[in-house]
C-alpha cells in the first residue's frame, strides 16, 4: 500500500504531532530510504536535523527538501567507518545546533552470498558500516546526549533477531548491533539516556537491490525471512523511529522493536 510522503504536506500541518520542537537530531543514511524518511519525519515534527550520508549529494538533497518545506536541516558527507569523521560529524552538529538530543544510526549496507563464497573483505566492510559505525557515533555523541538526557536509535533488522539464509555477514552485523544496543541500554539507562533498536522486515528501498539471492539458492529458505510478500514503505519505519526517539517513549529503553508483519514471531 502506498504511504503518503510527508514532503507532500507542509511542515506546519496541524494534523502532525510536534514532539521534537526544540530538539536536535543527527540522522545517518539520510540520502535515501529509511534514513531519508526518518530525517523528514523528525524535521516535520519540529527537530533541527543534520543529514549525514556517504552520499553527500543525497544528504544535501534531503536537507534541501526539508528546508524547502520550512524545516531546519544541514548536511554533510560522512563515512561512518571512520572514527575521526564520526567525531567531526557530532562536533559540527553540536556547534550548529547548540547541542544534541537524538542520534539515529540508520546508515547500513547489505548483500547476499552463499556462506562458503562470502569474502573476508566484504564481511569486514558490512560489519564496519552496520556495527562499528553506530559504535563510533554513539561514543562521540554520548557526552552530549548525557547532558541533554537524549537517546540513540539504532536501525537493526529482522536479521538481527533471527537467522536468515545467504546473509551471514549482514546477520552477524545486525546481531552485533542488537547486542550493542542492549549493552549500552543497561549500562547507561540509570544515567537518563535511552538506547533502542528498530528492526524492520522488508522495506521498499534501494538497498533491496543488494539482496538478490545467489545462484543456486533455495527459495524456500529465502522465503522464511518474510511472512508476507508485500513490503512496507520507509515512512512506516520512520513513524516507529519518531515514536522511539520522542519524549512519549520516555520509558522505552533497551527495546528491540520489530516492524515486520509478524515475521519474527516464530
C-alpha positions as CSV (number, residue, x, y, z in Angstrom):
1,X,0.0,0.0,0.0
2,X,1.3,3.4,-0.9
3,X,2.2,5.7,2.0
4,X,1.9,9.5,1.8
5,X,5.2,11.3,1.6
6,X,5.5,14.0,4.3
7,X,7.1,16.2,1.7
8,X,3.6,16.4,0.1
9,X,2.5,18.2,3.3
10,X,3.6,21.5,4.7
11,X,5.6,21.1,8.0
12,X,3.1,23.4,9.6
13,X,0.3,20.8,9.1
14,X,-1.7,20.9,12.3
15,X,-2.5,17.2,11.9
16,X,1.1,16.2,12.5
17,X,2.4,15.8,16.1
18,X,5.2,18.2,17.1
19,X,7.1,16.0,19.5
20,X,10.5,17.3,18.5
21,X,10.2,21.1,18.9
22,X,13.4,22.4,20.3
23,X,15.2,19.0,19.7
24,X,18.4,18.5,17.7
25,X,19.0,15.3,15.8
26,X,21.6,13.5,13.7
27,X,20.4,11.0,11.1
28,X,22.8,8.9,9.2
29,X,21.9,7.2,6.0
30,X,19.8,10.3,5.2
31,X,20.3,10.3,1.5
32,X,17.7,7.7,0.8
33,X,15.3,5.1,2.1
34,X,14.6,4.8,5.8
35,X,17.2,7.4,6.7
36,X,15.7,10.0,4.3
37,X,12.2,9.3,5.6
38,X,13.3,9.5,9.2
39,X,15.1,12.8,8.7
40,X,12.0,14.2,7.1
41,X,9.7,12.9,9.8
42,X,11.8,14.3,12.6
43,X,12.0,17.7,10.8
44,X,8.3,17.7,10.1
45,X,7.7,17.3,13.9
46,X,10.0,20.2,14.7
47,X,13.5,18.9,15.0
48,X,16.6,20.5,13.7
49,X,18.2,17.7,11.7
50,X,21.7,17.0,10.5
51,X,21.5,14.7,7.5
52,X,24.6,12.6,7.1
53,X,25.5,10.0,4.4
54,X,28.4,8.6,2.5
55,X,26.4,10.0,-0.5
56,X,27.0,13.7,0.3
57,X,24.9,14.9,-2.6
58,X,22.0,12.8,-1.5
59,X,22.2,14.0,2.1
60,X,22.3,17.6,0.8
61,X,19.2,16.9,-1.3
62,X,17.3,15.6,1.7
63,X,18.3,18.6,3.8
64,X,17.2,20.9,0.9
65,X,13.8,19.2,0.7
66,X,13.4,19.8,4.5
67,X,14.3,23.5,4.3
68,X,12.1,24.0,1.3
69,X,9.2,22.9,3.4
70,X,10.0,25.2,6.2
71,X,12.1,22.9,8.4
72,X,15.7,23.3,9.5
73,X,18.4,21.0,8.3
74,X,22.1,20.8,7.4
75,X,24.1,18.0,5.8
76,X,27.5,16.5,5.3
77,X,29.2,13.6,3.7
78,X,30.3,11.2,6.4
79,X,31.9,7.7,6.3
80,X,30.7,6.1,9.5
81,X,33.5,3.6,9.4
82,X,35.9,6.4,10.3
83,X,36.0,7.3,14.0
84,X,37.5,10.7,13.1
85,X,34.7,11.5,10.7
86,X,32.1,10.4,13.2
87,X,33.6,12.7,15.8
88,X,33.7,15.5,13.3
89,X,30.0,15.0,12.4
90,X,28.9,15.2,16.1
91,X,31.1,18.2,16.8
92,X,29.7,20.0,13.7
93,X,26.1,19.3,14.6
94,X,26.6,20.3,18.3
95,X,28.2,23.5,17.2
96,X,25.5,24.3,14.7
97,X,22.5,23.4,16.8
98,X,24.0,24.2,20.3
99,X,23.5,20.7,21.5
100,X,22.2,17.2,20.6
101,X,19.2,15.3,21.7
102,X,18.8,12.4,19.2
103,X,21.2,10.1,17.3
104,X,19.7,7.9,14.6
105,X,22.2,5.3,13.4
106,X,20.5,4.3,10.2
107,X,23.3,4.1,7.6
108,X,23.8,0.5,6.5
109,X,24.8,-1.9,3.7
110,X,24.0,-5.5,2.9
111,X,24.4,-8.3,0.4
112,X,23.7,-11.9,-0.2
113,X,26.1,-14.8,-0.9
114,X,26.5,-18.4,-0.1
115,X,28.3,-18.6,3.2
116,X,31.2,-20.5,1.6
117,X,31.6,-17.8,-1.0
118,X,31.5,-14.8,1.3
119,X,34.7,-12.9,1.2
120,X,36.6,-11.6,4.3
121,X,36.8,-8.2,2.7
122,X,33.0,-7.8,2.2
123,X,32.3,-9.4,5.6
124,X,34.5,-6.8,7.3
125,X,33.0,-3.9,5.3
126,X,29.4,-4.9,6.2
127,X,30.4,-5.2,9.8
128,X,32.3,-1.9,9.9
129,X,29.3,0.0,8.4
130,X,26.5,-1.7,10.3
131,X,28.0,-2.3,13.7
132,X,31.2,-0.3,14.1
133,X,29.7,2.8,12.6
134,X,27.0,3.1,15.3
135,X,29.6,2.3,17.9
136,X,31.8,5.2,16.7
137,X,29.0,7.6,16.5
138,X,27.5,6.6,19.8
139,X,30.8,7.1,21.6
140,X,31.2,10.6,20.0
141,X,27.6,11.6,20.8
142,X,27.4,10.2,24.3
143,X,28.7,13.2,26.3
144,X,26.3,15.5,24.6
145,X,23.3,13.1,24.9
146,X,24.1,12.6,28.6
147,X,23.9,16.3,29.0
148,X,20.5,16.6,27.4
149,X,19.1,13.2,28.6
150,X,18.8,12.3,25.0
151,X,18.5,9.0,23.2
152,X,20.0,6.8,20.5
153,X,18.0,4.8,17.9
154,X,19.9,2.0,16.1
155,X,18.3,0.7,13.0
156,X,18.8,-3.1,13.1
157,X,16.8,-5.6,11.2
158,X,14.8,-8.9,11.4
159,X,18.3,-10.3,10.6
160,X,19.4,-9.0,14.0
161,X,16.7,-11.1,15.7
162,X,16.7,-14.4,13.6
163,X,19.0,-16.3,11.4
164,X,18.5,-15.8,7.6
165,X,20.0,-17.8,4.7
166,X,22.7,-16.3,2.5
167,X,23.2,-13.2,4.6
168,X,25.8,-14.4,7.1
169,X,27.7,-11.1,7.1
170,X,24.6,-9.0,7.3
171,X,23.1,-11.2,10.1
172,X,26.3,-11.0,12.1
173,X,26.5,-7.3,11.8
174,X,22.8,-6.7,12.8
175,X,23.0,-9.2,15.7
176,X,26.1,-7.3,16.9
177,X,24.1,-4.0,16.7
178,X,21.3,-5.5,18.7
179,X,23.8,-6.7,21.3
180,X,25.4,-3.2,21.4
181,X,22.0,-1.7,21.9
182,X,21.2,-3.9,24.9
183,X,24.6,-3.5,26.5
184,X,24.5,0.3,26.2
185,X,20.9,0.5,27.4
186,X,21.6,-1.5,30.6
187,X,24.9,0.3,31.4
188,X,23.6,3.9,30.7
189,X,19.9,3.6,31.5
190,X,20.2,4.9,35.1
191,X,22.0,8.0,33.7
192,X,18.9,9.2,31.9
193,X,19.8,8.2,28.4
194,X,17.8,5.7,26.3
195,X,19.2,3.4,23.6
196,X,16.8,1.3,21.5
197,X,16.8,-0.6,18.2
198,X,14.1,-0.8,15.5
199,X,14.2,-3.9,13.4
200,X,12.3,-3.7,10.1
201,X,11.4,-6.6,7.8
202,X,11.2,-6.0,4.1
203,X,11.2,-2.3,3.2
204,X,10.7,-0.9,-0.3
205,X,14.1,1.0,-0.6
206,X,17.1,0.9,-2.9
207,X,19.0,-1.3,-0.6
208,X,16.8,-4.2,-1.5
209,X,18.7,-4.3,-4.8
210,X,21.7,-5.6,-2.8
211,X,19.6,-8.6,-1.6
212,X,19.4,-10.7,-4.7
213,X,19.6,-14.5,-3.9
214,X,22.8,-16.0,-5.2
215,X,22.7,-18.6,-8.0
216,X,21.7,-22.0,-6.7
217,X,20.0,-20.7,-3.6
218,X,16.9,-22.3,-2.0
219,X,13.9,-20.0,-2.4
220,X,12.2,-21.9,0.4
221,X,15.0,-20.8,2.7
222,X,14.9,-17.2,1.4
223,X,11.1,-17.0,1.9
224,X,11.5,-17.8,5.6
225,X,12.7,-14.2,6.1
226,X,9.2,-12.9,5.0
227,X,5.8,-13.7,6.4
228,X,4.2,-11.5,3.8
229,X,5.3,-11.0,0.2
230,X,4.4,-7.3,0.3
231,X,7.0,-4.9,1.6
232,X,6.3,-1.8,3.7
233,X,7.3,1.7,2.7
234,X,10.1,3.6,4.5
235,X,7.6,6.0,6.0
236,X,6.2,3.2,8.0
237,X,9.6,2.6,9.7
238,X,10.2,6.3,10.1
239,X,7.0,6.6,12.1
240,X,8.3,4.0,14.5
241,X,11.7,5.7,14.7
242,X,9.9,9.0,15.5
243,X,8.0,7.4,18.3
244,X,11.0,5.7,19.8
245,X,13.1,8.9,19.7
246,X,10.3,11.1,21.1
247,X,9.5,12.1,24.7
248,X,6.4,9.9,24.5
249,X,8.7,6.9,24.7
250,X,10.4,8.0,27.9
251,X,10.1,4.5,29.4
252,X,11.3,2.6,26.4
253,X,14.9,1.6,26.9
254,X,16.8,-1.4,25.6
255,X,13.9,-2.3,23.5
256,X,14.4,-4.3,20.3
257,X,11.3,-3.3,18.3
258,X,10.3,-5.4,15.3
259,X,8.2,-3.9,12.5
260,X,8.0,-6.9,10.2
261,X,4.3,-8.0,9.8
262,X,5.0,-10.8,12.3
263,X,8.0,-12.5,10.6
264,X,9.9,-12.8,13.8
265,X,7.0,-14.1,16.0
266,X,8.0,-17.7,15.5
